[in-house]
């Protein structure tokens, strides 16, 4: 067996149902394993798993809560395949996904690959707006993508492939969350392994979160980045600072307005107007365009303030990351 799909889940049986239904529609004809790891869930997927017996080859495990990274490691240690595909439970998989992955591995093999995400028409307007903020070339999603090369991509764990060899050599994911996926990529690079972007191997990422949860998520992303820069200083990039600079520039534009210098603020207004127009055109909805403005503002503010706080505590004050931000580290 080639593929084992590794899927940690925490109190999300409805998500697993949608994901498994999409896996039943795969055009890939070879057998593949679906490894589901309940990460200490109080609302389990047992009934859902039972409904798919005979339709998919499922390995189902239950363990104490220790976070998504450790749960993925748990699943990979027990998986039967030689190549692991790591997915989030809130993903829906296109019918040709495994076919595309198989073809890519044959033509351009990588011990670790990442694929993009997209939104289905059935997603809510807020989900589509958040997807725009997380993937567009004019937001931090674009900044992230532009700062990486296709041949040197840092895969994200909602859609990520990892060979069994690379997993065993690296030990898999660390204890930090979020940030465990770029940390793994950077460690793999140091060990000489190759990572690639497979642009046609996308998934539909549902992201069932509201504005408050979205802010909390991106704020944690911002806090994690200076920690990763501390651990892997040779891979620091100026692009990671852009959201913090965006906030600082906005504060400066407000101060400049007090002395009747209006241009900086006008530039911000022009950028935000462009966000609305671009998202409206892409999504064919003014409502989604306006929601995208909210999403991008939350994204820049949440990530930027998290980055600034973490940089001050970890780099300037020298506080141990686990002590500075215990909420980013799971205890096994």
C-alpha positions as CSV (number, residue, x, y, z in Angstrom):
1,X,0.0,0.0,0.0
2,X,1.3,3.4,-0.9
3,X,-0.9,6.0,0.8
4,X,-2.0,6.3,4.4
5,X,-4.1,9.4,5.0
6,X,-3.5,10.8,8.5
7,X,-6.4,12.7,10.0
8,X,-6.4,13.9,13.7
9,X,-9.9,14.9,15.0
10,X,-11.1,16.6,18.1
11,X,-14.9,16.6,18.7
12,X,-15.7,17.0,15.0
13,X,-17.7,13.9,13.8
14,X,-19.7,16.0,11.3
15,X,-16.5,17.1,9.6
16,X,-15.2,13.5,9.4
17,X,-18.4,12.5,7.8
18,X,-18.0,15.0,5.0
19,X,-14.3,14.2,4.6
20,X,-14.9,10.4,4.4
21,X,-17.8,10.9,1.9
22,X,-15.4,12.8,-0.4
23,X,-12.8,10.1,0.0
24,X,-15.3,7.5,-1.2
25,X,-15.5,9.4,-4.5
26,X,-11.8,9.2,-5.2
27,X,-11.0,8.1,-8.8
28,X,-7.7,6.6,-7.5
29,X,-8.1,2.8,-8.0
30,X,-5.4,1.5,-5.7
31,X,-6.3,0.7,-2.1
32,X,-5.4,3.4,0.5
33,X,-5.6,3.6,4.2
34,X,-7.5,6.2,6.2
35,X,-6.0,6.7,9.7
36,X,-8.3,8.6,12.1
37,X,-6.9,9.6,15.5
38,X,-9.3,10.9,18.2
39,X,-7.3,13.4,20.1
40,X,-9.0,12.9,23.5
41,X,-12.5,13.8,22.0
42,X,-15.5,13.7,24.3
43,X,-17.7,13.6,21.1
44,X,-16.3,10.8,19.1
45,X,-16.6,9.7,15.5
46,X,-17.4,6.0,16.3
47,X,-20.8,6.0,14.7
48,X,-19.5,7.8,11.6
49,X,-16.6,5.4,11.2
50,X,-19.0,2.4,11.5
51,X,-21.1,3.8,8.6
52,X,-18.1,3.7,6.3
53,X,-16.9,0.2,7.1
54,X,-16.6,-1.7,3.9
55,X,-16.4,1.5,1.9
56,X,-13.0,2.6,3.0
57,X,-10.0,0.9,4.7
58,X,-10.1,2.8,8.0
59,X,-7.7,2.4,11.0
60,X,-9.3,4.2,14.0
61,X,-7.5,5.1,17.2
62,X,-8.4,6.9,20.4
63,X,-5.7,8.6,22.6
64,X,-5.4,11.2,25.3
65,X,-5.4,14.9,24.2
66,X,-1.9,16.0,23.2
67,X,-2.5,18.3,20.2
68,X,-2.6,17.8,16.4
69,X,1.1,17.4,15.9
70,X,1.5,14.6,18.4
71,X,-1.7,12.9,17.1
72,X,-0.3,12.9,13.6
73,X,2.9,11.3,14.8
74,X,0.8,8.7,16.7
75,X,-1.1,7.9,13.5
76,X,2.0,7.7,11.3
77,X,3.7,5.3,13.7
78,X,0.8,2.9,13.2
79,X,0.1,3.5,9.5
80,X,0.5,0.7,7.0
81,X,1.4,2.9,4.0
82,X,4.8,4.0,2.8
83,X,3.8,7.5,2.1
84,X,1.6,9.6,4.5
85,X,-0.9,12.3,3.5
86,X,-1.8,14.6,6.3
87,X,-5.2,16.3,6.2
88,X,-7.3,18.4,8.6
89,X,-10.7,17.1,9.6
90,X,-12.4,20.2,8.1
91,X,-11.2,19.4,4.6
92,X,-13.2,18.1,1.7
93,X,-11.1,16.2,-0.9
94,X,-11.6,16.7,-4.7
95,X,-12.3,13.4,-6.6
96,X,-9.0,13.5,-8.5
97,X,-6.8,14.4,-5.5
98,X,-5.0,11.1,-5.0
99,X,-4.6,10.6,-8.7
100,X,-2.9,14.0,-8.9
101,X,-0.7,13.3,-5.9
102,X,0.3,9.9,-7.4
103,X,1.2,11.5,-10.8
104,X,3.2,14.3,-9.1
105,X,5.2,11.8,-7.0
106,X,6.0,9.8,-10.1
107,X,7.3,12.8,-12.1
108,X,8.6,15.1,-9.4
109,X,9.2,13.0,-6.2
110,X,9.6,14.8,-2.9
111,X,9.8,13.3,0.6
112,X,7.5,16.1,1.7
113,X,5.0,18.1,-0.4
114,X,2.3,20.6,0.2
115,X,-0.8,21.5,-1.7
116,X,-3.0,24.7,-1.7
117,X,-6.5,25.1,-0.5
118,X,-9.7,26.4,-2.1
119,X,-13.3,27.1,-1.3
120,X,-16.4,25.3,-2.5
121,X,-19.5,27.2,-3.7
122,X,-21.4,25.6,-0.7
123,X,-19.1,27.4,1.9
124,X,-20.6,30.3,3.8
125,X,-19.8,33.9,2.8
126,X,-17.6,34.2,5.9
127,X,-15.7,31.0,5.1
128,X,-15.1,32.3,1.6
129,X,-13.9,35.6,2.9
130,X,-11.5,33.9,5.3
131,X,-10.3,31.7,2.5
132,X,-9.6,34.8,0.4
133,X,-7.6,36.4,3.3
134,X,-5.6,33.2,3.8
135,X,-4.7,32.5,0.2
136,X,-4.8,35.8,-1.8
137,X,-1.6,37.2,-3.3
138,X,-2.5,40.7,-1.8
139,X,-2.6,39.4,1.8
140,X,-0.3,37.6,4.2
141,X,-1.3,34.4,2.3
142,X,0.3,36.0,-0.8
143,X,3.2,37.3,1.1
144,X,3.8,33.8,2.5
145,X,3.5,32.2,-1.0
146,X,5.7,34.8,-2.7
147,X,8.4,34.4,0.0
148,X,8.8,30.7,-0.9
149,X,9.8,29.0,-4.1
150,X,7.9,26.0,-5.5
151,X,11.1,24.0,-5.0
152,X,11.5,25.1,-1.4
153,X,7.9,25.2,-0.2
154,X,6.9,24.9,3.4
155,X,3.9,22.6,3.4
156,X,1.0,23.3,5.7
157,X,-0.5,20.3,7.7
158,X,-4.0,20.7,6.4
159,X,-2.7,19.3,3.1
160,X,0.7,17.8,3.3
161,X,2.6,14.7,2.2
162,X,5.4,13.0,4.1
163,X,7.4,9.8,3.2
164,X,7.7,7.2,5.9
165,X,11.5,7.5,5.6
166,X,11.4,11.3,6.2
167,X,9.0,10.8,9.2
168,X,11.2,8.2,10.9
169,X,14.4,10.3,10.3
170,X,12.9,13.6,11.6
171,X,10.7,12.2,14.3
172,X,7.7,14.1,12.8
173,X,6.0,17.1,14.3
174,X,7.2,18.9,17.4
175,X,5.1,20.1,20.3
176,X,4.5,23.7,19.2
177,X,1.1,24.6,17.7
178,X,0.6,26.4,15.4
179,X,4.0,26.4,13.7
180,X,4.6,22.6,13.9
181,X,4.4,22.3,10.1
182,X,7.0,24.9,9.1
183,X,9.2,23.7,11.9
184,X,9.1,20.2,10.4
185,X,9.9,21.6,6.9
186,X,12.9,23.5,8.2
187,X,14.2,20.5,10.1
188,X,13.8,18.3,6.9
189,X,15.8,20.8,4.9
190,X,18.6,20.7,7.4
191,X,18.6,16.9,7.0
192,X,18.8,17.1,3.2
193,X,15.2,16.2,2.3
194,X,13.3,17.9,-0.5
195,X,10.0,19.7,-0.2
196,X,7.8,20.7,-3.1
197,X,4.6,22.5,-3.8
198,X,2.1,20.4,-5.9
199,X,-0.2,23.2,-7.1
200,X,-2.8,21.0,-8.6
201,X,-3.2,18.9,-5.4
202,X,-5.6,21.2,-3.7
203,X,-8.2,20.5,-1.0
204,X,-11.3,22.4,0.0
205,X,-10.6,23.8,3.4
206,X,-13.8,24.6,5.2
207,X,-12.3,26.4,8.2
208,X,-15.3,26.3,10.5
209,X,-14.4,29.3,12.5
210,X,-16.0,32.7,13.4
211,X,-14.3,36.1,13.6
212,X,-13.1,35.6,17.2
213,X,-11.7,32.2,16.5
214,X,-10.0,33.5,13.3
215,X,-8.4,36.3,15.3
216,X,-7.1,33.8,17.9
217,X,-5.7,31.6,15.2
218,X,-3.8,34.2,13.3
219,X,-2.6,35.8,16.5
220,X,-1.0,32.4,17.4
221,X,0.5,32.2,14.0
222,X,2.1,35.6,14.6
223,X,3.4,34.5,18.0
224,X,4.9,31.3,16.6
225,X,7.0,32.9,13.8
226,X,9.6,34.6,16.1
227,X,10.0,31.3,17.9
228,X,10.7,29.5,14.6
229,X,13.1,32.3,13.7
230,X,14.9,31.6,17.0
231,X,15.1,27.9,16.4
232,X,16.0,28.3,12.7
233,X,17.8,31.7,12.3
234,X,19.2,30.8,8.9
235,X,15.7,30.8,7.5
236,X,14.5,34.1,8.7
237,X,12.8,36.3,6.1
238,X,11.8,40.0,6.0
239,X,8.4,39.0,4.6
240,X,7.5,37.5,8.0
241,X,7.7,41.0,9.5
242,X,5.3,42.6,6.9
243,X,2.1,42.3,9.0
244,X,3.8,44.0,12.0
245,X,5.1,46.7,9.7
246,X,1.6,47.1,8.3
247,X,0.3,47.9,11.8
248,X,3.2,50.3,12.5
249,X,2.6,52.0,9.2
250,X,-1.1,52.5,9.9
251,X,-0.3,54.0,13.3
252,X,2.1,56.3,11.6
253,X,-0.5,57.3,9.0
254,X,-2.9,58.3,11.8
255,X,-0.2,60.4,13.6
256,X,0.8,62.0,10.2
257,X,-2.9,63.0,9.8
258,X,-2.6,65.1,12.9
259,X,-0.1,67.3,11.2
260,X,-2.1,67.3,8.0
261,X,-0.1,64.7,6.1
262,X,-2.8,62.7,4.4
263,X,-1.0,60.6,1.8
264,X,-0.1,57.6,4.0
265,X,-3.7,57.1,5.2
266,X,-5.0,57.5,1.6
267,X,-2.6,54.7,0.5
268,X,-4.1,52.4,3.2
269,X,-7.6,53.3,2.2
270,X,-6.7,52.6,-1.5
271,X,-5.3,49.2,-0.5
272,X,-8.4,48.2,1.5
273,X,-10.6,49.4,-1.3
274,X,-8.6,47.1,-3.7
275,X,-9.2,44.2,-1.3
276,X,-12.9,44.7,-1.5
277,X,-12.9,45.0,-5.3
278,X,-10.6,42.0,-5.9
279,X,-12.6,39.7,-3.6
280,X,-15.9,40.9,-5.0
281,X,-14.7,40.1,-8.5
282,X,-13.2,36.7,-7.6
283,X,-16.2,35.6,-5.5
284,X,-18.8,37.4,-7.6
285,X,-20.3,38.8,-4.4
286,X,-20.1,42.3,-2.8
287,X,-21.0,40.7,0.5
288,X,-18.0,38.4,0.4
289,X,-15.9,41.4,-0.7
290,X,-16.9,43.4,2.4
291,X,-16.4,40.3,4.6
292,X,-13.0,39.9,3.1
293,X,-12.1,43.4,4.2
294,X,-13.0,42.4,7.7
295,X,-11.0,39.2,7.4
296,X,-7.9,40.9,6.1
297,X,-8.0,43.5,8.8
298,X,-8.3,40.8,11.5
299,X,-5.5,38.8,9.8
300,X,-3.0,41.7,9.7
301,X,-3.9,42.9,13.2
302,X,-3.9,39.5,14.8
303,X,-0.8,38.2,13.2
304,X,1.1,41.5,13.5
305,X,0.4,42.1,17.2
306,X,1.2,38.5,17.9
307,X,4.5,38.8,16.1
308,X,5.4,42.0,17.9
309,X,4.6,40.5,21.3
310,X,6.5,37.4,20.6
311,X,9.5,39.2,19.2
312,X,9.8,41.4,22.3
313,X,9.5,38.5,24.7
314,X,11.5,35.9,22.9
315,X,14.2,37.9,21.1
316,X,14.6,41.1,23.1
317,X,13.8,39.9,26.6
318,X,15.2,36.4,26.1
319,X,12.3,34.6,27.7
320,X,12.0,30.9,27.0
321,X,9.3,30.3,24.4
322,X,7.5,27.7,26.5
323,X,7.4,30.0,29.4
324,X,6.5,33.1,27.4
325,X,3.6,31.4,25.5
326,X,2.6,28.1,27.2
327,X,-0.6,28.1,25.2
328,X,1.4,27.3,22.0
329,X,2.9,24.1,23.5
330,X,1.1,20.9,24.2
331,X,2.2,18.7,27.0
332,X,2.4,15.0,26.2
